[in-house]
Amino acid sequence: MRSIIASLVLAMSLGVTSAAQAQSDDLAYCERLYATWERYIAPRSQGQITGGVAAIASVDQCRRGNPAGGIPTLEKKLLDNRFTLPAR
């Protein structure tokens, strides 16, 4: 019985570890997307306030633990401006 419980605890901890790693990877990817947007696109779109707000809100979503809400917007902004997305 103890070995079953130990196995379950180990499996659960590995699942949490891999989920945390995936979230960390997503955050790093989101930060790379935002850095590319900020460096190359933001200076060209000085008059387009809404584009900047959307990008800032997207990276904020990533930083708050919701990369699924932020990454697509940043990817779209880069693709719309004919950028190649960085490696994930």
PDB file of N, CA, C and O in Angstrom:
ATOM      1  N   MET A   1       0.818  -1.187   0.000  1.00  0.00           N
ATOM      2  CA  MET A   1       0.000   0.000   0.000  1.00  0.00           C
ATOM      3  C   MET A   1       0.867   1.257   0.000  1.00  0.00           C
ATOM      4  O   MET A   1       0.570   2.217  -0.710  1.00  0.00           O
ATOM      5  N   ARG A   2       1.928   1.251   0.788  1.00  0.00           N
ATOM      6  CA  ARG A   2       2.810   2.415   0.849  1.00  0.00           C
ATOM      7  C   ARG A   2       3.477   2.681  -0.495  1.00  0.00           C
ATOM      8  O   ARG A   2       3.666   3.830  -0.892  1.00  0.00           O
ATOM      9  N   SER A   3       3.828   1.606  -1.187  1.00  0.00           N
ATOM     10  CA  SER A   3       4.485   1.796  -2.482  1.00  0.00           C
ATOM     11  C   SER A   3       3.519   2.394  -3.508  1.00  0.00           C
ATOM     12  O   SER A   3       3.936   3.149  -4.386  1.00  0.00           O
ATOM     13  N   ILE A   4       2.239   2.062  -3.400  1.00  0.00           N
ATOM     14  CA  ILE A   4       1.235   2.637  -4.296  1.00  0.00           C
ATOM     15  C   ILE A   4       1.085   4.127  -4.007  1.00  0.00           C
ATOM     16  O   ILE A   4       1.046   4.942  -4.928  1.00  0.00           O
ATOM     17  N   ILE A   5       1.004   4.473  -2.748  1.00  0.00           N
ATOM     18  CA  ILE A   5       0.882   5.883  -2.363  1.00  0.00           C
ATOM     19  C   ILE A   5       2.128   6.649  -2.786  1.00  0.00           C
ATOM     20  O   ILE A   5       2.024   7.757  -3.312  1.00  0.00           O
ATOM     21  N   ALA A   6       3.304   6.071  -2.562  1.00  0.00           N
ATOM     22  CA  ALA A   6       4.552   6.727  -2.953  1.00  0.00           C
ATOM     23  C   ALA A   6       4.593   6.931  -4.469  1.00  0.00           C
ATOM     24  O   ALA A   6       5.041   7.973  -4.948  1.00  0.00           O
ATOM     25  N   SER A   7       4.129   5.940  -5.213  1.00  0.00           N
ATOM     26  CA  SER A   7       4.099   6.057  -6.674  1.00  0.00           C
ATOM     27  C   SER A   7       3.147   7.160  -7.129  1.00  0.00           C
ATOM     28  O   SER A   7       3.452   7.916  -8.052  1.00  0.00           O
ATOM     29  N   LEU A   8       1.993   7.242  -6.472  1.00  0.00           N
ATOM     30  CA  LEU A   8       1.026   8.285  -6.809  1.00  0.00           C
ATOM     31  C   LEU A   8       1.576   9.678  -6.495  1.00  0.00           C
ATOM     32  O   LEU A   8       1.409  10.610  -7.282  1.00  0.00           O
ATOM     33  N   VAL A   9       2.223   9.811  -5.354  1.00  0.00           N
ATOM     34  CA  VAL A   9       2.807  11.102  -4.975  1.00  0.00           C
ATOM     35  C   VAL A   9       3.898  11.490  -5.973  1.00  0.00           C
ATOM     36  O   VAL A   9       3.977  12.648  -6.383  1.00  0.00           O
ATOM     37  N   LEU A  10       4.724  10.548  -6.359  1.00  0.00           N
ATOM     38  CA  LEU A  10       5.783  10.805  -7.332  1.00  0.00           C
ATOM     39  C   LEU A  10       5.192  11.213  -8.672  1.00  0.00           C
ATOM     40  O   LEU A  10       5.653  12.175  -9.286  1.00  0.00           O
ATOM     41  N   ALA A  11       4.187  10.498  -9.125  1.00  0.00           N
ATOM     42  CA  ALA A  11       3.549  10.822 -10.406  1.00  0.00           C
ATOM     43  C   ALA A  11       2.923  12.211 -10.374  1.00  0.00           C
ATOM     44  O   ALA A  11       3.023  12.964 -11.343  1.00  0.00           O
ATOM     45  N   MET A  12       2.283  12.545  -9.270  1.00  0.00           N
ATOM     46  CA  MET A  12       1.659  13.868  -9.156  1.00  0.00           C
ATOM     47  C   MET A  12       2.716  14.965  -9.142  1.00  0.00           C
ATOM     48  O   MET A  12       2.528  16.011  -9.762  1.00  0.00           O
ATOM     49  N   SER A  13       3.826  14.740  -8.442  1.00  0.00           N
ATOM     50  CA  SER A  13       4.869  15.771  -8.382  1.00  0.00           C
ATOM     51  C   SER A  13       5.541  15.948  -9.732  1.00  0.00           C
ATOM     52  O   SER A  13       5.914  17.066 -10.086  1.00  0.00           O
ATOM     53  N   LEU A  14       5.705  14.880 -10.491  1.00  0.00           N
ATOM     54  CA  LEU A  14       6.270  14.996 -11.833  1.00  0.00           C
ATOM     55  C   LEU A  14       5.333  15.763 -12.753  1.00  0.00           C
ATOM     56  O   LEU A  14       5.783  16.545 -13.590  1.00  0.00           O
ATOM     57  N   GLY A  15       4.044  15.546 -12.604  1.00  0.00           N
ATOM     58  CA  GLY A  15       3.058  16.273 -13.396  1.00  0.00           C
ATOM     59  C   GLY A  15       3.086  17.758 -13.098  1.00  0.00           C
ATOM     60  O   GLY A  15       3.002  18.578 -14.012  1.00  0.00           O
ATOM     61  N   VAL A  16       3.202  18.109 -11.835  1.00  0.00           N
ATOM     62  CA  VAL A  16       3.276  19.517 -11.436  1.00  0.00           C
ATOM     63  C   VAL A  16       4.557  20.137 -11.957  1.00  0.00           C
ATOM     64  O   VAL A  16       4.551  21.272 -12.432  1.00  0.00           O
ATOM     65  N   THR A  17       5.669  19.394 -11.870  1.00  0.00           N
ATOM     66  CA  THR A  17       6.951  19.898 -12.352  1.00  0.00           C
ATOM     67  C   THR A  17       6.915  20.148 -13.852  1.00  0.00           C
ATOM     68  O   THR A  17       7.398  21.180 -14.319  1.00  0.00           O
ATOM     69  N   SER A  18       6.350  19.221 -14.609  1.00  0.00           N
ATOM     70  CA  SER A  18       6.311  19.407 -16.063  1.00  0.00           C
ATOM     71  C   SER A  18       5.357  20.535 -16.447  1.00  0.00           C
ATOM     72  O   SER A  18       5.609  21.249 -17.417  1.00  0.00           O
ATOM     73  N   ALA A  19       4.278  20.703 -15.708  1.00  0.00           N
ATOM     74  CA  ALA A  19       3.355  21.810 -15.981  1.00  0.00           C
ATOM     75  C   ALA A  19       4.026  23.145 -15.689  1.00  0.00           C
ATOM     76  O   ALA A  19       3.857  24.106 -16.438  1.00  0.00           O
ATOM     77  N   ALA A  20       4.781  23.204 -14.608  1.00  0.00           N
ATOM     78  CA  ALA A  20       5.501  24.439 -14.268  1.00  0.00           C
ATOM     79  C   ALA A  20       6.556  24.748 -15.318  1.00  0.00           C
ATOM     80  O   ALA A  20       6.757  25.909 -15.675  1.00  0.00           O
ATOM     81  N   GLN A  21       7.227  23.721 -15.814  1.00  0.00           N
ATOM     82  CA  GLN A  21       8.241  23.916 -16.859  1.00  0.00           C
ATOM     83  C   GLN A  21       7.595  24.417 -18.139  1.00  0.00           C
ATOM     84  O   GLN A  21       8.132  25.312 -18.792  1.00  0.00           O
ATOM     85  N   ALA A  22       6.454  23.854 -18.506  1.00  0.00           N
ATOM     86  CA  ALA A  22       5.753  24.291 -19.715  1.00  0.00           C
ATOM     87  C   ALA A  22       5.320  25.749 -19.587  1.00  0.00           C
ATOM     88  O   ALA A  22       5.435  26.517 -20.543  1.00  0.00           O
ATOM     89  N   GLN A  23       4.827  26.133 -18.418  1.00  0.00           N
ATOM     90  CA  GLN A  23       4.407  27.517 -18.202  1.00  0.00           C
ATOM     91  C   GLN A  23       5.618  28.441 -18.265  1.00  0.00           C
ATOM     92  O   GLN A  23       5.523  29.542 -18.809  1.00  0.00           O
ATOM     93  N   SER A  24       6.740  28.018 -17.724  1.00  0.00           N
ATOM     94  CA  SER A  24       7.964  28.804 -17.768  1.00  0.00           C
ATOM     95  C   SER A  24       8.440  28.977 -19.210  1.00  0.00           C
ATOM     96  O   SER A  24       8.867  30.062 -19.605  1.00  0.00           O
ATOM     97  N   ASP A  25       8.364  27.898 -19.993  1.00  0.00           N
ATOM     98  CA  ASP A  25       8.735  27.962 -21.409  1.00  0.00           C
ATOM     99  C   ASP A  25       7.813  28.905 -22.169  1.00  0.00           C
ATOM    100  O   ASP A  25       8.271  29.680 -23.008  1.00  0.00           O
ATOM    101  N   ASP A  26       6.511  28.843 -21.880  1.00  0.00           N
ATOM    102  CA  ASP A  26       5.550  29.734 -22.530  1.00  0.00           C
ATOM    103  C   ASP A  26       5.824  31.193 -22.178  1.00  0.00           C
ATOM    104  O   ASP A  26       5.721  32.069 -23.037  1.00  0.00           O
ATOM    105  N   LEU A  27       6.167  31.454 -20.932  1.00  0.00           N
ATOM    106  CA  LEU A  27       6.463  32.822 -20.513  1.00  0.00           C
ATOM    107  C   LEU A  27       7.711  33.328 -21.231  1.00  0.00           C
ATOM    108  O   LEU A  27       7.739  34.470 -21.691  1.00  0.00           O
ATOM    109  N   ALA A  28       8.731  32.502 -21.331  1.00  0.00           N
ATOM    110  CA  ALA A  28       9.956  32.906 -22.027  1.00  0.00           C
ATOM    111  C   ALA A  28       9.664  33.193 -23.500  1.00  0.00           C
ATOM    112  O   ALA A  28      10.173  34.168 -24.053  1.00  0.00           O
ATOM    113  N   TYR A  29       8.853  32.358 -24.135  1.00  0.00           N
ATOM    114  CA  TYR A  29       8.468  32.567 -25.536  1.00  0.00           C
ATOM    115  C   TYR A  29       7.686  33.869 -25.674  1.00  0.00           C
ATOM    116  O   TYR A  29       7.938  34.648 -26.593  1.00  0.00           O
ATOM    117  N   CYS A  30       6.749  34.106 -24.780  1.00  0.00           N
ATOM    118  CA  CYS A  30       5.948  35.324 -24.794  1.00  0.00           C
ATOM    119  C   CYS A  30       6.850  36.547 -24.644  1.00  0.00           C
ATOM    120  O   CYS A  30       6.659  37.548 -25.336  1.00  0.00           O
ATOM    121  N   GLU A  31       7.809  36.474 -23.764  1.00  0.00           N
ATOM    122  CA  GLU A  31       8.746  37.590 -23.564  1.00  0.00           C
ATOM    123  C   GLU A  31       9.573  37.842 -24.825  1.00  0.00           C
ATOM    124  O   GLU A  31       9.852  38.994 -25.160  1.00  0.00           O
ATOM    125  N   ARG A  32       9.971  36.770 -25.530  1.00  0.00           N
ATOM    126  CA  ARG A  32      10.710  36.948 -26.790  1.00  0.00           C
ATOM    127  C   ARG A  32       9.834  37.611 -27.840  1.00  0.00           C
ATOM    128  O   ARG A  32      10.295  38.487 -28.572  1.00  0.00           O
ATOM    129  N   LEU A  33       8.566  37.198 -27.918  1.00  0.00           N
ATOM    130  CA  LEU A  33       7.641  37.819 -28.860  1.00  0.00           C
ATOM    131  C   LEU A  33       7.488  39.304 -28.557  1.00  0.00           C
ATOM    132  O   LEU A  33       7.556  40.141 -29.457  1.00  0.00           O
ATOM    133  N   TYR A  34       7.285  39.618 -27.298  1.00  0.00           N
ATOM    134  CA  TYR A  34       7.087  41.015 -26.901  1.00  0.00           C
ATOM    135  C   TYR A  34       8.341  41.840 -27.174  1.00  0.00           C
ATOM    136  O   TYR A  34       8.245  42.969 -27.653  1.00  0.00           O
ATOM    137  N   ALA A  35       9.512  41.288 -26.874  1.00  0.00           N
ATOM    138  CA  ALA A  35      10.765  42.005 -27.106  1.00  0.00           C
ATOM    139  C   ALA A  35      10.941  42.312 -28.594  1.00  0.00           C
ATOM    140  O   ALA A  35      11.398  43.396 -28.956  1.00  0.00           O
ATOM    141  N   THR A  36      10.583  41.371 -29.443  1.00  0.00           N
ATOM    142  CA  THR A  36      10.670  41.598 -30.889  1.00  0.00           C
ATOM    143  C   THR A  36       9.689  42.680 -31.309  1.00  0.00           C
ATOM    144  O   THR A  36      10.041  43.579 -32.072  1.00  0.00           O
ATOM    145  N   TRP A  37       8.461  42.597 -30.814  1.00  0.00           N
ATOM    146  CA  TRP A  37       7.456  43.625 -31.133  1.00  0.00           C
ATOM    147  C   TRP A  37       7.946  44.997 -30.678  1.00  0.00           C
ATOM    148  O   TRP A  37       7.888  45.974 -31.426  1.00  0.00           O
ATOM    149  N   GLU A  38       8.431  45.050 -29.428  1.00  0.00           N
ATOM    150  CA  GLU A  38       8.845  46.325 -28.848  1.00  0.00           C
ATOM    151  C   GLU A  38      10.034  46.934 -29.599  1.00  0.00           C
ATOM    152  O   GLU A  38      10.115  48.152 -29.760  1.00  0.00           O
ATOM    153  N   ARG A  39      10.935  46.095 -30.046  1.00  0.00           N
ATOM    154  CA  ARG A  39      12.134  46.593 -30.726  1.00  0.00           C
ATOM    155  C   ARG A  39      11.866  47.049 -32.149  1.00  0.00           C
ATOM    156  O   ARG A  39      12.366  48.092 -32.571  1.00  0.00           O
ATOM    157  N   TYR A  40      11.083  46.280 -32.891  1.00  0.00           N
ATOM    158  CA  TYR A  40      10.958  46.540 -34.319  1.00  0.00           C
ATOM    159  C   TYR A  40       9.641  47.183 -34.755  1.00  0.00           C
ATOM    160  O   TYR A  40       9.619  47.972 -35.700  1.00  0.00           O
ATOM    161  N   ILE A  41       8.561  46.855 -34.081  1.00  0.00           N
ATOM    162  CA  ILE A  41       7.253  47.323 -34.550  1.00  0.00           C
ATOM    163  C   ILE A  41       6.794  48.557 -33.783  1.00  0.00           C
ATOM    164  O   ILE A  41       6.286  49.500 -34.389  1.00  0.00           O
ATOM    165  N   ALA A  42       6.960  48.568 -32.480  1.00  0.00           N
ATOM    166  CA  ALA A  42       6.478  49.685 -31.666  1.00  0.00           C
ATOM    167  C   ALA A  42       7.018  51.040 -32.133  1.00  0.00           C
ATOM    168  O   ALA A  42       6.246  51.995 -32.215  1.00  0.00           O
ATOM    169  N   PRO A  43       8.317  51.160 -32.442  1.00  0.00           N
ATOM    170  CA  PRO A  43       8.805  52.473 -32.881  1.00  0.00           C
ATOM    171  C   PRO A  43       8.162  52.953 -34.187  1.00  0.00           C
ATOM    172  O   PRO A  43       8.035  54.158 -34.404  1.00  0.00           O
ATOM    173  N   ARG A  44       7.759  52.027 -35.050  1.00  0.00           N
ATOM    174  CA  ARG A  44       7.136  52.397 -36.327  1.00  0.00           C
ATOM    175  C   ARG A  44       5.667  52.758 -36.157  1.00  0.00           C
ATOM    176  O   ARG A  44       5.084  53.406 -37.027  1.00  0.00           O
ATOM    177  N   SER A  45       5.068  52.349 -35.053  1.00  0.00           N
ATOM    178  CA  SER A  45       3.631  52.573 -34.876  1.00  0.00           C
ATOM    179  C   SER A  45       3.355  53.551 -33.749  1.00  0.00           C
ATOM    180  O   SER A  45       2.425  53.358 -32.966  1.00  0.00           O
ATOM    181  N   GLN A  46       4.152  54.589 -33.665  1.00  0.00           N
ATOM    182  CA  GLN A  46       4.016  55.576 -32.591  1.00  0.00           C
ATOM    183  C   GLN A  46       2.602  56.130 -32.482  1.00  0.00           C
ATOM    184  O   GLN A  46       2.117  56.370 -31.376  1.00  0.00           O
ATOM    185  N   GLY A  47       1.933  56.336 -33.618  1.00  0.00           N
ATOM    186  CA  GLY A  47       0.601  56.919 -33.590  1.00  0.00           C
ATOM    187  C   GLY A  47      -0.514  55.924 -33.338  1.00  0.00           C
ATOM    188  O   GLY A  47      -1.665  56.325 -33.167  1.00  0.00           O
ATOM    189  N   GLN A  48      -0.206  54.649 -33.312  1.00  0.00           N
ATOM    190  CA  GLN A  48      -1.228  53.615 -33.133  1.00  0.00           C
ATOM    191  C   GLN A  48      -1.227  53.140 -31.683  1.00  0.00           C
ATOM    192  O   GLN A  48      -0.677  52.088 -31.356  1.00  0.00           O
ATOM    193  N   ILE A  49      -1.834  53.913 -30.853  1.00  0.00           N
ATOM    194  CA  ILE A  49      -1.856  53.625 -29.418  1.00  0.00           C
ATOM    195  C   ILE A  49      -2.482  52.266 -29.130  1.00  0.00           C
ATOM    196  O   ILE A  49      -1.976  51.525 -28.287  1.00  0.00           O
ATOM    197  N   THR A  50      -3.563  51.926 -29.807  1.00  0.00           N
ATOM    198  CA  THR A  50      -4.273  50.683 -29.486  1.00  0.00           C
ATOM    199  C   THR A  50      -3.414  49.457 -29.738  1.00  0.00           C
ATOM    200  O   THR A  50      -3.523  48.479 -28.999  1.00  0.00           O
ATOM    201  N   GLY A  51      -2.567  49.477 -30.750  1.00  0.00           N
ATOM    202  CA  GLY A  51      -1.679  48.344 -31.001  1.00  0.00           C
ATOM    203  C   GLY A  51      -0.713  48.131 -29.862  1.00  0.00           C
ATOM    204  O   GLY A  51      -0.423  46.996 -29.486  1.00  0.00           O
ATOM    205  N   GLY A  52      -0.210  49.230 -29.307  1.00  0.00           N
ATOM    206  CA  GLY A  52       0.704  49.128 -28.182  1.00  0.00           C
ATOM    207  C   GLY A  52       0.019  48.635 -26.923  1.00  0.00           C
ATOM    208  O   GLY A  52       0.585  47.849 -26.163  1.00  0.00           O
ATOM    209  N   VAL A  53      -1.190  49.095 -26.708  1.00  0.00           N
ATOM    210  CA  VAL A  53      -1.949  48.665 -25.534  1.00  0.00           C
ATOM    211  C   VAL A  53      -2.226  47.164 -25.610  1.00  0.00           C
ATOM    212  O   VAL A  53      -2.119  46.455 -24.610  1.00  0.00           O
ATOM    213  N   ALA A  54      -2.577  46.692 -26.790  1.00  0.00           N
ATOM    214  CA  ALA A  54      -2.865  45.261 -26.949  1.00  0.00           C
ATOM    215  C   ALA A  54      -1.617  44.418 -26.697  1.00  0.00           C
ATOM    216  O   ALA A  54      -1.694  43.366 -26.062  1.00  0.00           O
ATOM    217  N   ALA A  55      -0.473  44.875 -27.190  1.00  0.00           N
ATOM    218  CA  ALA A  55       0.766  44.124 -26.984  1.00  0.00           C
ATOM    219  C   ALA A  55       1.153  44.114 -25.510  1.00  0.00           C
ATOM    220  O   ALA A  55       1.558  43.081 -24.976  1.00  0.00           O
ATOM    221  N   ILE A  56       1.029  45.261 -24.857  1.00  0.00           N
ATOM    222  CA  ILE A  56       1.364  45.339 -23.435  1.00  0.00           C
ATOM    223  C   ILE A  56       0.408  44.476 -22.608  1.00  0.00           C
ATOM    224  O   ILE A  56       0.827  43.797 -21.670  1.00  0.00           O
ATOM    225  N   ALA A  57      -0.864  44.509 -22.961  1.00  0.00           N
ATOM    226  CA  ALA A  57      -1.850  43.673 -22.258  1.00  0.00           C
ATOM    227  C   ALA A  57      -1.555  42.195 -22.480  1.00  0.00           C
ATOM    228  O   ALA A  57      -1.744  41.381 -21.576  1.00  0.00           O
ATOM    229  N   SER A  58      -1.096  41.845 -23.668  1.00  0.00           N
ATOM    230  CA  SER A  58      -0.790  40.444 -23.968  1.00  0.00           C
ATOM    231  C   SER A  58       0.378  39.938 -23.147  1.00  0.00           C
ATOM    232  O   SER A  58       0.302  38.856 -22.563  1.00  0.00           O
ATOM    233  N   VAL A  59       1.457  40.702 -23.091  1.00  0.00           N
ATOM    234  CA  VAL A  59       2.603  40.247 -22.297  1.00  0.00           C
ATOM    235  C   VAL A  59       2.242  40.242 -20.811  1.00  0.00           C
ATOM    236  O   VAL A  59       2.750  39.415 -20.053  1.00  0.00           O
ATOM    237  N   ASP A  60       1.383  41.142 -20.398  1.00  0.00           N
ATOM    238  CA  ASP A  60       0.916  41.147 -19.009  1.00  0.00           C
ATOM    239  C   ASP A  60       0.134  39.871 -18.698  1.00  0.00           C
ATOM    240  O   ASP A  60       0.271  39.301 -17.615  1.00  0.00           O
ATOM    241  N   GLN A  61      -0.687  39.426 -19.654  1.00  0.00           N
ATOM    242  CA  GLN A  61      -1.417  38.164 -19.454  1.00  0.00           C
ATOM    243  C   GLN A  61      -0.434  37.014 -19.265  1.00  0.00           C
ATOM    244  O   GLN A  61      -0.617  36.168 -18.389  1.00  0.00           O
ATOM    245  N   CYS A  62       0.606  36.989 -20.091  1.00  0.00           N
ATOM    246  CA  CYS A  62       1.614  35.932 -19.956  1.00  0.00           C
ATOM    247  C   CYS A  62       2.264  35.971 -18.580  1.00  0.00           C
ATOM    248  O   CYS A  62       2.428  34.938 -17.931  1.00  0.00           O
ATOM    249  N   ARG A  63       2.627  37.156 -18.148  1.00  0.00           N
ATOM    250  CA  ARG A  63       3.306  37.312 -16.862  1.00  0.00           C
ATOM    251  C   ARG A  63       2.411  36.945 -15.691  1.00  0.00           C
ATOM    252  O   ARG A  63       2.904  36.580 -14.623  1.00  0.00           O
ATOM    253  N   ARG A  64       1.114  37.037 -15.878  1.00  0.00           N
ATOM    254  CA  ARG A  64       0.169  36.682 -14.813  1.00  0.00           C
ATOM    255  C   ARG A  64      -0.255  35.213 -14.878  1.00  0.00           C
ATOM    256  O   ARG A  64      -1.158  34.792 -14.154  1.00  0.00           O
ATOM    257  N   GLY A  65       0.397  34.434 -15.745  1.00  0.00           N
ATOM    258  CA  GLY A  65       0.132  33.002 -15.797  1.00  0.00           C
ATOM    259  C   GLY A  65      -0.873  32.569 -16.842  1.00  0.00           C
ATOM    260  O   GLY A  65      -1.371  31.444 -16.788  1.00  0.00           O
ATOM    261  N   ASN A  66      -1.186  33.444 -17.802  1.00  0.00           N
ATOM    262  CA  ASN A  66      -2.140  33.093 -18.857  1.00  0.00           C
ATOM    263  C   ASN A  66      -1.509  33.272 -20.235  1.00  0.00           C
ATOM    264  O   ASN A  66      -1.935  34.129 -21.009  1.00  0.00           O
ATOM    265  N   PRO A  67      -0.484  32.456 -20.544  1.00  0.00           N
ATOM    266  CA  PRO A  67       0.163  32.607 -21.847  1.00  0.00           C
ATOM    267  C   PRO A  67      -0.768  32.299 -23.020  1.00  0.00           C
ATOM    268  O   PRO A  67      -0.593  32.839 -24.112  1.00  0.00           O
ATOM    269  N   ALA A  68      -1.747  31.439 -22.796  1.00  0.00           N
ATOM    270  CA  ALA A  68      -2.692  31.115 -23.878  1.00  0.00           C
ATOM    271  C   ALA A  68      -3.501  32.343 -24.269  1.00  0.00           C
ATOM    272  O   ALA A  68      -3.988  32.424 -25.397  1.00  0.00           O
ATOM    273  N   GLY A  69      -3.651  33.290 -23.365  1.00  0.00           N
ATOM    274  CA  GLY A  69      -4.377  34.514 -23.668  1.00  0.00           C
ATOM    275  C   GLY A  69      -3.504  35.579 -24.297  1.00  0.00           C
ATOM    276  O   GLY A  69      -4.017  36.448 -25.002  1.00  0.00           O
ATOM    277  N   GLY A  70      -2.196  35.542 -24.063  1.00  0.00           N
ATOM    278  CA  GLY A  70      -1.311  36.582 -24.562  1.00  0.00           C
ATOM    279  C   GLY A  70      -0.534  36.239 -25.819  1.00  0.00           C
ATOM    280  O   GLY A  70      -0.335  37.098 -26.678  1.00  0.00           O
ATOM    281  N   ILE A  71      -0.096  35.004 -25.936  1.00  0.00           N
ATOM    282  CA  ILE A  71       0.768  34.612 -27.053  1.00  0.00           C
ATOM    283  C   ILE A  71       0.102  34.808 -28.411  1.00  0.00           C
ATOM    284  O   ILE A  71       0.739  35.375 -29.299  1.00  0.00           O
ATOM    285  N   PRO A  72      -1.135  34.376 -28.628  1.00  0.00           N
ATOM    286  CA  PRO A  72      -1.721  34.523 -29.969  1.00  0.00           C
ATOM    287  C   PRO A  72      -1.757  35.972 -30.475  1.00  0.00           C
ATOM    288  O   PRO A  72      -1.532  36.216 -31.661  1.00  0.00           O
ATOM    289  N   THR A  73      -2.031  36.908 -29.608  1.00  0.00           N
ATOM    290  CA  THR A  73      -2.081  38.315 -30.015  1.00  0.00           C
ATOM    291  C   THR A  73      -0.707  38.796 -30.455  1.00  0.00           C
ATOM    292  O   THR A  73      -0.578  39.465 -31.480  1.00  0.00           O
ATOM    293  N   LEU A  74       0.315  38.459 -29.685  1.00  0.00           N
ATOM    294  CA  LEU A  74       1.670  38.873 -30.037  1.00  0.00           C
ATOM    295  C   LEU A  74       2.137  38.193 -31.325  1.00  0.00           C
ATOM    296  O   LEU A  74       2.769  38.826 -32.170  1.00  0.00           O
ATOM    297  N   GLU A  75       1.826  36.906 -31.473  1.00  0.00           N
ATOM    298  CA  GLU A  75       2.179  36.215 -32.713  1.00  0.00           C
ATOM    299  C   GLU A  75       1.521  36.886 -33.909  1.00  0.00           C
ATOM    300  O   GLU A  75       2.162  37.085 -34.941  1.00  0.00           O
ATOM    301  N   LYS A  76       0.251  37.235 -33.779  1.00  0.00           N
ATOM    302  CA  LYS A  76      -0.472  37.868 -34.875  1.00  0.00           C
ATOM    303  C   LYS A  76       0.148  39.216 -35.226  1.00  0.00           C
ATOM    304  O   LYS A  76       0.295  39.541 -36.404  1.00  0.00           O
ATOM    305  N   LYS A  77       0.510  39.997 -34.222  1.00  0.00           N
ATOM    306  CA  LYS A  77       1.120  41.297 -34.476  1.00  0.00           C
ATOM    307  C   LYS A  77       2.416  41.135 -35.269  1.00  0.00           C
ATOM    308  O   LYS A  77       2.680  41.906 -36.192  1.00  0.00           O
ATOM    309  N   LEU A  78       3.213  40.150 -34.916  1.00  0.00           N
ATOM    310  CA  LEU A  78       4.466  39.930 -35.633  1.00  0.00           C
ATOM    311  C   LEU A  78       4.210  39.409 -37.047  1.00  0.00           C
ATOM    312  O   LEU A  78       4.815  39.885 -38.008  1.00  0.00           O
ATOM    313  N   LEU A  79       3.320  38.439 -37.168  1.00  0.00           N
ATOM    314  CA  LEU A  79       3.024  37.882 -38.491  1.00  0.00           C
ATOM    315  C   LEU A  79       2.405  38.925 -39.413  1.00  0.00           C
ATOM    316  O   LEU A  79       2.716  38.957 -40.603  1.00  0.00           O
ATOM    317  N   ASP A  80       1.536  39.776 -38.882  1.00  0.00           N
ATOM    318  CA  ASP A  80       0.929  40.837 -39.692  1.00  0.00           C
ATOM    319  C   ASP A  80       1.979  41.810 -40.227  1.00  0.00           C
ATOM    320  O   ASP A  80       1.780  42.444 -41.264  1.00  0.00           O
ATOM    321  N   ASN A  81       3.080  41.920 -39.519  1.00  0.00           N
ATOM    322  CA  ASN A  81       4.167  42.802 -39.942  1.00  0.00           C
ATOM    323  C   ASN A  81       5.287  42.028 -40.643  1.00  0.00           C
ATOM    324  O   ASN A  81       6.400  42.528 -40.807  1.00  0.00           O
ATOM    325  N   ARG A  82       4.970  40.816 -41.047  1.00  0.00           N
ATOM    326  CA  ARG A  82       5.854  39.952 -41.844  1.00  0.00           C
ATOM    327  C   ARG A  82       7.138  39.546 -41.123  1.00  0.00           C
ATOM    328  O   ARG A  82       8.206  39.446 -41.727  1.00  0.00           O
ATOM    329  N   PHE A  83       7.009  39.320 -39.839  1.00  0.00           N
ATOM    330  CA  PHE A  83       8.141  38.812 -39.070  1.00  0.00           C
ATOM    331  C   PHE A  83       8.022  37.307 -38.966  1.00  0.00           C
ATOM    332  O   PHE A  83       6.923  36.753 -38.959  1.00  0.00           O
ATOM    333  N   THR A  84       9.163  36.657 -38.885  1.00  0.00           N
ATOM    334  CA  THR A  84       9.199  35.224 -38.611  1.00  0.00           C
ATOM    335  C   THR A  84       9.155  35.060 -37.093  1.00  0.00           C
ATOM    336  O   THR A  84       9.878  35.742 -36.366  1.00  0.00           O
ATOM    337  N   LEU A  85       8.324  34.173 -36.634  1.00  0.00           N
ATOM    338  CA  LEU A  85       8.196  33.973 -35.187  1.00  0.00           C
ATOM    339  C   LEU A  85       9.458  33.299 -34.651  1.00  0.00           C
ATOM    340  O   LEU A  85      10.027  32.427 -35.308  1.00  0.00           O
ATOM    341  N   PRO A  86       9.895  33.706 -33.453  1.00  0.00           N
ATOM    342  CA  PRO A  86      11.063  33.046 -32.856  1.00  0.00           C
ATOM    343  C   PRO A  86      10.738  31.591 -32.510  1.00  0.00           C
ATOM    344  O   PRO A  86       9.573  31.214 -32.379  1.00  0.00           O
ATOM    345  N   ALA A  87      11.767  30.803 -32.367  1.00  0.00           N
ATOM    346  CA  ALA A  87      11.579  29.393 -32.011  1.00  0.00           C
ATOM    347  C   ALA A  87      10.941  29.299 -30.633  1.00  0.00           C
ATOM    348  O   ALA A  87      11.218  30.088 -29.730  1.00  0.00           O
ATOM    349  N   ARG A  88      10.094  28.321 -30.515  1.00  0.00           N
ATOM    350  CA  ARG A  88       9.412  28.102 -29.233  1.00  0.00           C
ATOM    351  C   ARG A  88      10.210  27.310 -28.304  1.00  0.00           C
ATOM    352  O   ARG A  88       9.770  27.043 -27.185  1.00  0.00           O
TER     353      ARG A  88
END
